[in-house]
Amino acid sequence: MSLPDFLVVGAMKAGTTSLCSDLAANPEIFFPSVKEPHTLVARSFEEESHYEEYRKLFVEAEKGQLCGEGSTGYTKLHKFERVPEKARAVLGKGTKIIYIVRNPIDRIQSHHYHLYRKGSVSKDIDREVKKVSDFIEASRYGMQIEPWIRKFGDKNKKIIKFENYISERKKVIKKTLDFLGVEVNSVELGAEKNEGENNLIPPQIGFLKKILHSQFYKTVIHPRIPKNMLDILKSKIYKKPPSRPNTLSKKTVNFLINKLNRDIEKISRIAGCNEKMWSVQEMNAIAGRS
């Protein structure tokens, strides 16, 4: 059984699912059916039993296919310790790392709505982004990718700017396939798998939540349930998302820019950009209120 040749490590709310779908559209690439398995963040991962469970995700890969997986938890190093170290120990130093990043102000707003839909934070985005450290820490792209580069080397990393991916999707996928060593004449894009903010919301408390979030459900049960049956189950136990709250105020956007400015400079250098990946003007354009 195979293990990943490459990882798509995030960032959260920056197009990871779509990117993985587009890469998987190439017949030389294999992704498991489980979306974001997050196996490497588990504390018990280095135990032999968990290691074998990880292998099972790739059991259907054909000989010669490159295996990959994408989990945004891999660039939440403020929450999960030693993920790059575990990846290096299990996958080897030649593993390639892909990191897609997004205008941090835009990403934070999307991140907030993601948590608000689940009932994890209040509607007041200005208060929550200062209260919950995840919003800022997950946007420190330079800090998050540095440990991966230390473990796998600069030549084995690729930084993708979300905005470029959206505007030049096939071109970005072609360059990413080149990075992975896959030669293509034309690029096929994957099916749209992630409806994001339009998705129904699964149960967030109780026994059903434990089942739906368990590794056993993701790897064993879910892949065996027919799609039409899944749709019926979702219509019964999932709920509609709430409407979007207000956008960030200009004051809070300026607060976030000041917090993230040095890291934006860092990720821009790492990505080989001659200037900042997002200008102050671009980030301020997200603010909708005075």
TASUL-V40810 format. One record per residue. N is the residue number from 1. RES is the residue in one small letter. SS is DSSP state (A for helix, B for strand, O for the rest). Layout:
BEGIN
N_RES_SS ; N_RES_SS
END
This chain:
BEGIN
1_m_O ; 2_s_O ; 3_l_O ; 4_p_O ; 5_d_O ; 6_f_B ; 7_l_B ; 8_v_B ; 9_v_O ; 10_g_O ; 11_a_O ; 12_m_O ; 13_k_O ; 14_a_O ; 15_g_O ; 16_t_A ; 17_t_A ; 18_s_A ; 19_l_A ; 20_c_A ; 21_s_A ; 22_d_A ; 23_l_A ; 24_a_A ; 25_a_O ; 26_n_O ; 27_p_O ; 28_e_O ; 29_i_B ; 30_f_B ; 31_f_B ; 32_p_O ; 33_s_O ; 34_v_O ; 35_k_O ; 36_e_O ; 37_p_O ; 38_h_O ; 39_t_A ; 40_l_A ; 41_v_A ; 42_a_O ; 43_r_O ; 44_s_O ; 45_f_O ; 46_e_O ; 47_e_O ; 48_e_A ; 49_s_A ; 50_h_A ; 51_y_A ; 52_e_A ; 53_e_A ; 54_y_A ; 55_r_A ; 56_k_A ; 57_l_O ; 58_f_O ; 59_v_O ; 60_e_O ; 61_a_O ; 62_e_O ; 63_k_O ; 64_g_O ; 65_q_O ; 66_l_B ; 67_c_B ; 68_g_B ; 69_e_B ; 70_g_B ; 71_s_O ; 72_t_A ; 73_g_A ; 74_y_A ; 75_t_A ; 76_k_O ; 77_l_O ; 78_h_O ; 79_k_O ; 80_f_O ; 81_e_O ; 82_r_O ; 83_v_A ; 84_p_A ; 85_e_A ; 86_k_A ; 87_a_A ; 88_r_A ; 89_a_A ; 90_v_A ; 91_l_A ; 92_g_O ; 93_k_O ; 94_g_O ; 95_t_O ; 96_k_B ; 97_i_B ; 98_i_B ; 99_y_B ; 100_i_B ; 101_v_B ; 102_r_O ; 103_n_O ; 104_p_A ; 105_i_A ; 106_d_A ; 107_r_A ; 108_i_A ; 109_q_A ; 110_s_A ; 111_h_A ; 112_h_A ; 113_y_A ; 114_h_A ; 115_l_A ; 116_y_A ; 117_r_A ; 118_k_A ; 119_g_O ; 120_s_O ; 121_v_O ; 122_s_O ; 123_k_O ; 124_d_O ; 125_i_A ; 126_d_A ; 127_r_A ; 128_e_A ; 129_v_A ; 130_k_A ; 131_k_A ; 132_v_O ; 133_s_O ; 134_d_A ; 135_f_A ; 136_i_A ; 137_e_A ; 138_a_O ; 139_s_O ; 140_r_O ; 141_y_A ; 142_g_A ; 143_m_A ; 144_q_A ; 145_i_A ; 146_e_A ; 147_p_A ; 148_w_A ; 149_i_A ; 150_r_A ; 151_k_A ; 152_f_A ; 153_g_O ; 154_d_A ; 155_k_A ; 156_n_A ; 157_k_B ; 158_k_B ; 159_i_B ; 160_i_B ; 161_k_B ; 162_f_A ; 163_e_A ; 164_n_A ; 165_y_A ; 166_i_A ; 167_s_A ; 168_e_O ; 169_r_A ; 170_k_A ; 171_k_A ; 172_v_A ; 173_i_A ; 174_k_A ; 175_k_A ; 176_t_A ; 177_l_A ; 178_d_A ; 179_f_A ; 180_l_A ; 181_g_O ; 182_v_O ; 183_e_O ; 184_v_O ; 185_n_O ; 186_s_O ; 187_v_O ; 188_e_O ; 189_l_O ; 190_g_O ; 191_a_O ; 192_e_O ; 193_k_O ; 194_n_O ; 195_e_O ; 196_g_A ; 197_e_A ; 198_n_A ; 199_n_O ; 200_l_O ; 201_i_B ; 202_p_O ; 203_p_O ; 204_q_O ; 205_i_O ; 206_g_A ; 207_f_A ; 208_l_A ; 209_k_A ; 210_k_A ; 211_i_A ; 212_l_A ; 213_h_A ; 214_s_O ; 215_q_A ; 216_f_A ; 217_y_A ; 218_k_A ; 219_t_A ; 220_v_A ; 221_i_A ; 222_h_A ; 223_p_A ; 224_r_A ; 225_i_O ; 226_p_O ; 227_k_A ; 228_n_A ; 229_m_A ; 230_l_A ; 231_d_A ; 232_i_A ; 233_l_A ; 234_k_A ; 235_s_A ; 236_k_A ; 237_i_A ; 238_y_O ; 239_k_B ; 240_k_O ; 241_p_O ; 242_p_O ; 243_s_O ; 244_r_O ; 245_p_O ; 246_n_O ; 247_t_O ; 248_l_O ; 249_s_B ; 250_k_A ; 251_k_A ; 252_t_A ; 253_v_A ; 254_n_A ; 255_f_A ; 256_l_A ; 257_i_A ; 258_n_A ; 259_k_A ; 260_l_A ; 261_n_A ; 262_r_A ; 263_d_A ; 264_i_A ; 265_e_A ; 266_k_A ; 267_i_A ; 268_s_A ; 269_r_A ; 270_i_A ; 271_a_O ; 272_g_O ; 273_c_O ; 274_n_O ; 275_e_O ; 276_k_O ; 277_m_O ; 278_w_O ; 279_s_O ; 280_v_A ; 281_q_A ; 282_e_A ; 283_m_A ; 284_n_A ; 285_a_O ; 286_i_O ; 287_a_O ; 288_g_O ; 289_r_B ; 290_s_O
END
